[in-house]
Amino acid sequence: MEESRNEVEKRIEKRIEKRVEEAVISWTQILIQIAIMFVISVIVLKFVWAWVVIDLFPGAVDQGLISANLTWLASLKLAVLVGVLSGVYPTFTKAVEGFD
């Protein structure tokens, strides 16, 4: 009786360990994806902003409503938004997978 209880506890422990390991791997991948998107977004936003904004909103740029040049700080702020949003979809899909 005592042996079977120990075996059951060991099996439960192994299952929990496996699920924790899978969760750590999953969240690590999501965080890496967010970091990569952040870096890419900073660079793309900074160097493409003037080209795209002037073409899309010429009147707003002429009136001074939108800046033609994006500062590095503003680029970082927008990149944070893009990075977080890029992690939303994988986070929700991982969360939904847990309900299956």
N, C-alpha and C positions, 0 to 999 in steps of 0.2 A: 504494500500500500504506500509506504513512504517512498519507494523507488519510483513508482508511477507518478507520484506527485512531483518529485524532482525532475522527472523527464518532461512532464507537462510544463513546469516552470521554465526549463531550459528551452523548450520549443517556443514558448511565448516570448522569452527573452530574445531569441534569435529573430522572431518575426518583428518585434519592436525595433531591434537593432537594424534590421534590413529596411524598414520603413523610414527610420530616421536618416539612414545613409542615403536613401533615394531622395528624401526631402532636401537634404543638404546639397546634394548634387544638382537637383532641380533649381533651387534658389541661387546657387552659385552661378549656374548658367544664365539665369535671368539677370542677375546683377552684372555679369560680364557683358551681356547684350546691352543693358542700359548704359554702361560705361562706354562701350564702343559707339553707340548712337550719340552719346553726349559729345565725344571727341569729333566725330564726323560732322555733327550739327554745328559745332562752334566754327569749324573751318568753312563749311559750306555757307552758313548764314553770313559770316563776315565777308566773304569774297563774292558772293552772288547777290547780296542785298542791293547794292547800288545799281546793278544791271537790271534786276527784276523790278524793283520798286519804281524806278524812273519810267520803265516801260508800262507798268500796270497803272500807276497813279501819277501821271505827269502833272495834272492840275494840283493835286494835293502837295506835291513836292514844291511846285512853284509858289504856292501860298504859304508854305512853311508848316503845313499840317503833319507831314511825314518827313523825317530826315532822309536825305539822299545817302548819307553815310552812316553805317552802323558802328557804334563803338564796340571795343572788345568786351566791355562790361555788359552792354545790352545783348551782345551775341552770346555771352555766357549764360545770361538769364533765360534767353529763349532756348538755348541748348538744354538747360535743366528741364524746361517744360517738354521738349521733344524727347529727352531721355526717359523721363518718367512716363510719358504716354507710350513710349515704345515697350515699356515693361508691363503695361496694364493688360494687354491681350494675353501674353503668356501666363501671367499671374492668374487671371480668371480661368483660363483653360486648365491650368494645373489644379485649381481649386475645385472645378467642376468634375475633373477626373476622380477626385477623392470621394465623390458621392456615388460612383458606380458600384 
